[in-house]
Amino acid sequence: MVVFQPHLYSRTAELFDDFVGALSIADRPIVTRVYDARNTGKAGVTGVELVESVKIKNNRAAYIESFDDTVADLKSNVTADDVVLIMGAGDVTKIAADLTNL
């Protein structure tokens, strides 16, 4: 499983096809809200739009905006043999901390 938080709306737009390709190969990709550290207000691509395109190749893809809902989903669906990769440049690390109760 992959939990991915895109970083910047503009960067998500620029790398859109690469993100779609990479996320599509995960058994279950989950995309959260975009972390827009610069708050530029520039147009770009949202996590919802990214997941819509990933779903064309992998219908198990999901958009889960809140970290609390993401943690709840993972706790309900992860088994002992699963590997969960959590990545992004924002505050997505909170998910790992919540999962491990750090």
LOKEVO-69932 format. One record per residue (C-alpha): z, y, x; residue in one letter. Coordinates in steps of 0.2 Angstrom, whole numbers, padded with zeros to 4 digits, always signed. Layout:
<recs>
ZYXa/...
</recs>
This chain:
<recs>
+0000+0000+0000m/-0003+0018+0006v/+0005+0033+0000v/-0005+0049+0005f/-0001+0067+0003q/-0016+0078+0007p/-0013+0093+0017h/-0021+0109+0011l/-0033+0110-0003y/-0047+0116+0009s/-0045+0102+0021r/-0045+0089+0007t/-0062+0096+0002a/-0069+0096+0020e/-0063+0078+0023l/-0066+0072+0005f/-0078+0058+0009d/-0068+0052+0024d/-0052+0052+0013f/-0061+0042-0001v/-0068+0029+0011g/-0051+0027+0020a/-0040+0026+0004l/-0052+0014-0004s/-0049+0000+0008i/-0030+0000+0004a/-0024-0013-0008d/-0015+0000-0018r/-0018+0018-0013p/-0006+0031-0021i/-0010+0050-0019v/+0003+0063-0022t/+0002+0082-0024r/-0007+0092-0011v/+0005+0100+0002y/-0002+0118+0004d/+0009+0124+0018a/-0002+0140+0020r/-0002+0145+0002n/-0019+0153+0004t/-0024+0151-0014g/-0041+0145-0007k/-0051+0134-0018a/-0052+0116-0013g/-0049+0098-0020v/-0033+0092-0029t/-0025+0075-0027g/-0031+0071-0045v/-0049+0074-0040e/-0047+0063-0024l/-0040+0049-0034v/-0054+0050-0047e/-0067+0047-0033s/-0056+0033-0025v/-0055+0024-0041k/-0074+0022-0041i/-0072+0010-0026k/-0054+0004-0030n/-0048+0004-0047n/-0030+0001-0042r/-0029+0019-0035a/-0016+0030-0043a/-0011+0049-0043y/+0008+0051-0044i/+0013+0069-0042e/+0031+0069-0041s/+0040+0060-0026f/+0054+0053-0038d/+0040+0045-0048d/+0032+0038-0033t/+0048+0031-0027v/+0051+0023-0044a/+0034+0015-0044d/+0036+0008-0026l/+0053+0001-0030k/+0046-0008-0046s/+0030-0014-0037n/+0033-0018-0019v/+0038-0036-0014t/+0046-0043+0002a/+0029-0046+0010d/+0021-0029+0006d/+0018-0016+0019v/+0020+0002+0013v/+0012+0016+0024l/+0017+0033+0020i/+0007+0047+0028m/+0004+0066+0027g/+0008+0082+0035a/+0020+0088+0022g/+0036+0084+0014d/+0030+0066+0010v/+0043+0059+0022t/+0056+0062+0008k/+0048+0046+0000i/+0053+0035+0015a/+0070+0043+0016a/+0073+0039-0003d/+0066+0021-0001l/+0078+0018+0013t/+0092+0028+0007n/+0093+0038+0023l/
</recs>
